[in-house]
C-alpha cells in the first residue's frame, strides 16, 4: 500500500510546478522544488535541480542548506561539510559556521563518529548559551534504551528536525 505521505508530496510537487510556471526563474521556487523532489523519493532529480540553482545563484542559501541536509541523510559527510560551510557563509550564520568547523575537525580525527560527537557537543553548547542555530538542521543525542532498536550510526541516533 503506498504511503499517504507520498500523495502529499505529489500534491506539493504539482503546486510548486504551478508556481514555477508563474515565475520560472525564481531561485526560491526552484530550490523548494529540489527539496520536495527529495522528500518524494526522486533522489537524482532533486540533486540536479539544487545543483543548478546553486550554480546560478551561488550566494543563495537554500540550495546549500538543502544539499547539506540531503548529504547528511546519505552519509556523504564531505559534501555535508562543504554545503554547510556555504550555507553559513551565505547569511553569515556564525552558529552554523562554528558547528561545521567542529564537525569537520571531528570528521578528520575520527570519521563519522567524530563528526557526530562534535555536532552533538556543538548543539549542546549552543542551547546552553541560550542561542538556537538559525539552521537547526538536525538533532543528535546518544542512543540508549529503546532507541537502540531504531536506525543509528555508531551509537548516535540521527533525528531530522521538522
N, C-alpha and C positions, 0 to 999 in steps of 0.2 A: 504494500500500500504506500503510495507516495506521501511524503511529508507535507502537512498543511503549510509549513513554513515556506516550502518551495513555491507554492501558489502565491504567497505574499510577495516573494521576490519577483515572480513573473509579473505581477501587477505593478510593482515598483519599477521594474525594467520598462514596462510599457509607458509608465508615466515619465520616466527620465528620457525615454526616446521622444516623447511628445515635447518635452522641454527642450531637447536638443534641436528639434525641428524649428522651434521658435527662436532659438539663439545658438546656432551651430558652433560658434567659436568661443562659447563660454568655458573657461577652464574649470570653473566650479562644477558645472553640469557634467563635463567630461570626466573629471576626477571622481565625482559621485557615481557616475555610471561604472567606472572601473571597480569601485569597492562593491557596488551592487552585483556586478558580474561575478566577483569573487564569492560573495555570500550565496549566489545562485549556483555555485559549483563550476563556473566556467573559468577555470584557473589560467589557461593560456591566454584567453581573450582579455581577461582583467589586467594582467601584467602588461600586455601590449598597449592597451588603452592608457594605462597610467604612465608607462614609459614615454608615450607620445606626448602626453600633457607635460611631463617632466622636461622633455626636450624643448617644447615650445615655450614653456613658462618656468624656467629653472628656479626662479625666486618664489614661486607659489608653493605654499606649504603642503597643501592637501595631498598631492601625489606622493610626496616624500613620506608623509605620515602614513598613508595607506600602504605604500610599498614596505615601510618599516613593519607594520602590523602583519602583512602577508608573509614577509620574510621570517618573522619570528615564528609564526604558526608553521612554516615549512622547515623551521630549524636551520635556516640559512643565515647564520649569525654574522658573517662578514657583510652581507648585504644589509642586514638589520642595522648593524652599527653605522654603515655608510649613510643609509637613508635617515637614520635617527639624527646623525650629525647635520645633515642637510635640512631636516625639518626644524631642528633647533635654531640653526643659523637663519632660516627664512624669516623667523619672527623674533629673533634674539631671545629665545627661551633658555634662560640660564639654568633652570632646574633640569630640563631635558638634556642640555649640553653636559652638565655635570654627571647626570645619570649615565649617559652614553660613554663618557670618558671613563667612569668607574667600570662599566660593563666591558669596555674594550680592554682595560687593564686586567680584569678578571679572566677574560677570554684568552688573553695572551699568556697568562700564567697557568690556567687550569681548564682551558677549553669551556665547554658548555656549563659544566658545574661552577666554574669560577665566574662566568658571566651571570648566571642565575643568582649565585650567592651575593655578588656585588650589586645587582639590581635590587634584590630584596633589601639589602642594607641601605641603599640609597633611598628607597621608598620609606623605610622606617625613619630614617633621619629627616627626610622631608616632612613627613607627617608630625614627627616630634617637634620640629621647629614651627609648626602651625602653617606650613606652606603646602599647598596642594599643587602638583605639577599641572600646568596648562595642558600637557599632553597626556596625562594619566592613561597611558595606552595599555597597561597590563598590571595585574596584581599578582604577586608571588608570595608564598609563605611555605615554610617547611611542611611537607606532607606527614601526617601522622594518623593513627587510628583508622577509621573508616575511609579516610581519604586515600589511603594506600591502595585501595581497590580501584580507584579512579586513575585515569591516564596521568602519569607522572614522568618526570625526567630526572634521573639521578637523585631521587629523594625530594624534588621540588615539584609542587603542583602548580601548573600554569592555569590561571584564571583570567580570560579576557574580560575587560571592562565593558559595560554596556555602551 
